[in-house]
Amino acid sequence: MTVRPTRCPPLAILAPCFLLIAACSKVTAEDYAKIRSGMDYREVIAILGIPASCDDSAGFKSCKWEDEKGRIAIRFFGDKAILHTGRNLR
């Protein structure tokens, strides 16, 4: 039995998929309005998706969701959102 290696799709096929995903940004005023203090980290992820970056320090976790237009920053303590800010949201 001959096993043929699977081929990855050419970049020309994958590039539009990445652009489509990027166009569906969750950094919007509508999604920001859904965030509430006291929400679990998992609840926030369900709304905004995976953050662009997170930093942990002394029991606090600070995460940012960013795109070319705006930014949402949320600080968590004990897995609960305690402070959230947004900039340039539309």
C-alpha positions as CSV (number, residue, x, y, z in Angstrom):
1,M,0.0,0.0,0.0
2,T,1.4,3.4,-1.0
3,V,0.9,6.3,1.3
4,R,1.0,9.7,-0.4
5,P,1.9,12.7,1.7
6,T,-0.8,15.2,2.0
7,R,-0.1,18.6,0.3
8,C,-0.7,21.8,2.0
9,P,-2.9,24.3,0.1
10,P,-1.0,26.9,-1.8
11,L,-0.6,30.3,-0.1
12,A,-2.8,31.8,-2.7
13,I,-5.7,29.8,-1.3
14,L,-4.9,30.4,2.4
15,A,-4.2,34.2,2.2
16,P,-7.9,35.1,1.5
17,C,-8.9,32.9,4.5
18,F,-6.6,34.9,6.8
19,L,-7.8,38.2,5.5
20,L,-11.4,37.1,6.1
21,I,-10.6,36.1,9.7
22,A,-8.9,39.5,10.2
23,A,-11.9,41.3,8.8
24,C,-14.1,39.8,11.5
25,S,-12.5,41.8,14.3
26,K,-14.0,41.5,17.8
27,V,-12.5,44.9,18.8
28,T,-15.8,46.7,18.4
29,A,-17.9,49.0,20.5
30,E,-20.7,46.4,20.4
31,D,-18.5,43.6,21.8
32,Y,-16.9,46.0,24.4
33,A,-20.4,46.8,25.7
34,K,-20.9,43.1,26.5
35,I,-18.0,43.0,28.9
36,R,-18.9,43.4,32.6
37,S,-16.9,43.5,35.8
38,G,-17.0,40.1,37.5
39,M,-17.1,38.1,34.2
40,D,-14.9,35.0,34.1
41,Y,-11.9,35.0,31.8
42,R,-13.6,32.2,29.8
43,E,-16.8,34.4,29.3
44,V,-14.6,37.2,28.0
45,I,-12.8,34.9,25.6
46,A,-16.2,33.7,24.3
47,I,-17.0,37.3,23.4
48,L,-13.7,38.7,22.2
49,G,-11.7,35.6,21.2
50,I,-8.1,34.9,22.1
51,P,-6.3,38.1,23.3
52,A,-3.4,39.5,21.3
53,S,-1.3,39.5,24.5
54,C,-1.5,38.9,28.3
55,D,0.8,39.7,31.2
56,D,0.7,38.2,34.6
57,S,1.9,40.0,37.7
58,A,1.2,39.6,41.4
59,G,-2.1,37.7,40.8
60,F,-3.3,40.1,38.2
61,K,-3.6,39.3,34.5
62,S,-3.8,42.1,32.0
63,C,-4.9,41.2,28.5
64,K,-5.2,43.2,25.3
65,W,-7.3,42.7,22.2
66,E,-6.1,44.9,19.3
67,D,-6.5,45.5,15.7
68,E,-5.4,48.4,13.4
69,K,-8.4,50.4,14.5
70,G,-8.8,50.0,18.2
71,R,-7.9,48.3,21.5
72,I,-9.7,46.6,24.4
73,A,-7.7,46.1,27.6
74,I,-9.0,44.0,30.5
75,R,-7.5,43.4,33.9
76,F,-8.4,40.2,35.7
77,F,-7.9,39.2,39.4
78,G,-8.6,35.6,40.4
79,D,-9.9,34.9,36.9
80,K,-12.5,37.7,37.2
81,A,-12.6,40.9,35.1
82,I,-12.1,43.9,37.4
83,L,-11.4,46.7,35.0
84,H,-11.8,47.2,31.3
85,T,-11.0,50.0,28.9
86,G,-11.4,50.6,25.2
87,R,-9.8,53.0,22.7
88,N,-10.9,54.0,19.2
89,L,-13.9,51.5,19.2
90,R,-16.5,51.8,16.4
